[in-house]
Every structure is written in structure tokens, then in C-alpha cells.
Amino acid sequence: MEKILWLTNLPAPYRIEFFNQLGKYVELFVIFEGNRSEDRDANWFNYDFKNFESLFLENDYKKILYQLEKY
């Protein structure tokens, strides 16, 4: 099975739906820059991750570089 690492900013509903579908066919790992945005209502985001693994990065850039280095 193919392995894919995907980097993106936020867990928008349309992205999560796409990732859940893609995860049925490949081994998918998604790294999110953050878990919410101040200009969006918290209920708008989708955290229903069914067919892929994920990681949310910290806001501290030194931690981000360390976390990315692991993957």
C-alpha cells in the first residue's frame, strides 16, 4: 500500500471528507498546522478522522521543526 504524508493548515470539513476517502486507498498521515482559526466558529471544523492518522503542530516553531523531522 502506498504511503502519503500530507501537510495542510486546518481541518476544514471538505478536507477531512477528502482525507477519509483517500485513506481508504493509501496509508495516509496528515499534519495540520493548527486545529482552529480565530475567524471561524469552532463548530465549523471537522475532527471525525476515520481512515487516516494525524498530528497537530505546536505554535512554537522550534517544536514544529522537531515534530516534522520525526516524520
Helices and strands as residue ranges (DSSP letters): E 3-8, H 13-22, E 27-32, G 42-44, E 53-56, H 61-70
